[in-house]
Structures are given as structure tokens and as C-alpha cells.
Amino acid sequence: MESWKWRGNLQRWPSARAMWVLRDKIRAATARSKTERSVSAVVADLNPVLRGWAAYFRNGNSGRKFNAVDGYVHERLATFASRKHRLRGRNWTTRFTYGWITRLGVYRLTGNVHTVTAHASR
């Protein structure tokens, strides 16, 4: 008779330092000094970074962190576009919706988590 085995999910997610480094890369790509570039060019620079980061951290339990990164990318791109087009105010959520982000082709991290069991298969 086989004994009961605990089959929990792998408790692994990005560290605070990994989140900080990614936020720095996003902040550098959407800096105020880069407003001469088009938004699509900025997205083209951000997508490989987001894809690589998601591929590295997708195994485990990192859904909340991925949601936080998606929200941060949305905010940074919206404020970048506001500065570029000289729009004032912090009402970027009504101007630049998730549909706008999707039309730009920004790589979304949400939905890319692969749940892995914490035990080795025999």
C-alpha cells in the first residue's frame, strides 16, 4: 500500500531584487529623455526584456508578481505617451486603457505562469 504523498505547488517567485532590477529596466526604457522615440519603438525594446523575464520566472507561483509588472508597464507606457503628446494630468487610466496596451503589442506576463508540483516524479 502506497502512503499518502503531499503534492503541493512549487513555492517560487521573483525576489524583491529581481523585481527592482526589472522595474529599473522598464523605467530606463520609458524615461523622460526618450520621448523623441515612438511608443512602438519603446515597446519593441521592452518586449524582449519582458519575454525573457517571464520565461525565467514562469515556473512556480509568481502570478501576483506578474500582475504587478503588467500594471507597472501599463502605467509607465501611459505616462510616457502622455509626456510625448504633452497631455497633462494623471488621468492616464481613462486615456490609455488595456485595449490601447493590447493594440501596441506589449507582451503581457499575466497568464504565463506554469504551476509545477514540488515533488520529483519517479
Secondary structure, 3 states (H helix, E strand, C coil): CCCCCCCCECCCCCCHHHHHHHHHHHHHHCCHHHCCCCHHHHHHHHHHHHHHHHHHHCECCCHHHHHHHHHHHHHHHHHHHHHHCCCCCCCHHHHCCHHHHHHHCCCCCCCCCECCECCCCC
